Amino acid sequence: MSVKASFNGSYPRTAGLARLYSRLHSGRIGVDAFEKGVRAQTLRLFKLFKASGVTVFTDGMLRWDDILNPLTGFVDGVRVNGLVRFYDNNFFVRAPVVEGELRLRSDNPVPKWFEAAFSLAEEVFGGPEFTLKQPLPGPLTLAEFSVNKYYKGYWSLVEGWREGVLEPLIRELVGRGLKVVEIHEPALTWPGTSKAKLDGATAELGKLIRFCRDLGADVWVLTYFGYLGRVGKYLSRINEAVIGIDPHVKGARKAPHRLVKDYGLRRVMLGYVDARNTKLEEGKRFRSAVKALIRAGAEEVYVGNNAPMDFLPEPVAARKVKRLGRLTSQYFGGE
Amino acid sequence: MTWREVRLPVLPTTVIGSYPRPKWLREFIKGLKAGRYKEKHAREAFDDAVVAVVRDHEVAGIDIPSDGEMRRDEMVEFFAERIEGFKFYGPVRVWGNHYFRKPAVVKPLKYKGPMVVDEFLFLKSVAKAEVVKVTITGPYTIADWSFNEYYESKEELAFELAKIINREIKALEEAGALYVQVDEPALTTHPDEMEWAVQAINKAVEGVNIKVGLHVCYSNYRVLKPYYDELRVSQFALEFANRGFRDLAVIKGLNKELGFGVIDVHNRRVETPEEVAKAIRKVMRYVEPECLYINPDCGLKLLPRDVARAKLKAMVEGTKIVRKSLAKKGLEEIVLRKDLTCP
């Protein structure tokens, strides 16, 4: 069985890219110069992936401020509001205030960005030996961050995000060549999310997964910051997808391989690389953690970062990506 | 230095701490980093900037000014640079395109000597107000916003930091400070750590005999509520404008002073004095006016300076509207308190 290294979610903007954004916002450079800079930074990132042996990856979400923005700014019915803490991090997102029916706007740039990133990945990899995933926020996470002033009930809001925004966006992305949708659902495992919500949330995710599959796209559901065992009995509804497990959460009662065994997970992304600590990962533990997953019955295993890498300084993120690729190839390169 | 009674107008107005750096100072700092200016000129430049900030505060009518944290790039970075044991790998995003240099703890921490006492002494020398506010980042937030590569646990790290912060607050007290604000924006972010986080803060203020406020912002205050009594500070300075003054009921039962955030620091729209007055009247359903200070939600440093100045002015004008009605009831002054309870 092959074990692949995967880069998930966001990669930190380099100091140079952050400067480009500042210059664009203050009018010191135009859109063309900015686009040229973003292209160069994306190329640099893809070259890092290639050199590290990471063949499953995202575009690093270099154009995103966080997992919600700018997407929510391109949705009718939404006013983007004040800053809200992103779980237990010193990182803040702008929360959407839902004031009308949720509907994805036709000028949303995500498909265009995906297409541009795909061409760059082809340029770097020189062929089809890569998988470019598109990260998107999950319906539960979107609903949990929303200030709902329109929908009568919570589940109408969740459904509004799924049907009005995510599904049309995924349809358009698949039309432009997307094969893997990476759904970020930290809300699913966050201790603050009531257990009552898990039932409905996994049902909604199940619908989204089926929608993607009908279009011919695979789905990953990434959870982080919280213990996946909370979702326990509902996991069978979503285990067609690759499920992301964050092994660095505190208070986890079961190790990742126990989750695989007890809940029948077949497809797993083990977030061995800690995106919230600068300490580099150890090799021996890496090998035994992955082997344990395989022994527990996982049929498809990816190893990657447990959460978006925005929480790290860019030079450390680069070192961690290299380490991820090297460890995967060293221990599982021939399998 | 002994504590003394200082009288303040009812609903004293103050700031949380940071203030926009004047444009010329930002240019100077760039030049300093690029080697165009010499280090010996920095002191003069920062001092001049503090004078400008205090002047802005005074013109706006602020009762308790700060130095705007002119000498600090960022609230954790500043202290990490002055405590032995930290290392910097590079900037980390906080939101949008805003970053801070998140430090990593790579060896045992050690207090190297006073970090903000000079800031206080200069501020006191240029401010007309008898009481000024000195801010200091709390042990829990420094621990939470650092990478821990050395200590066994975050708890162990936080308690090491608490000892260091305690020495610094005592040094401030010794230098004559009357009012220190411990900034703990991270406090409620890990509810399961609250028990020991509160003890770490209490350790940091142990044996301190001046007024200590605690600033917590952009947080779930329901997590804080069970610890109102336990925290050994005299005031909570909390953010409410950003959340549209929702959740005010969470301060019901607060037995300390409230520093009430009435100005949204992440929005350039300047509040009207009437909006400020309305918010103050609303909070007075829960807090006695004798126990109420008025401040922005958080530091103002991310705003353009003219907007920050206008917001402070609106805050003071709005406060004056409410003071007029309180004066009719005979309430015009309060005393600066260091007590752990209010009233």
Interface residues (C-beta under 8 A of the other chain):
Chain A: P12 R13 A15 A18 Y21 S22 H25 D65 D66 G82 L83 V84 R85 Y87 D88 N89 N90 F91 F92 V93 R94 P191 K250 G251 N277 T278 K279 D310 F311 L312 P313 E314 P315 V316
Chain B: Y89 G90 P91 V92 R93 V94 W95 G96 N97 Y99 R101 K102 A104 D144 W145 F147 N148 E149 P185 A186 T189 H190 P191 D192 Y218 S219 N242 R243 D264 H266 N267
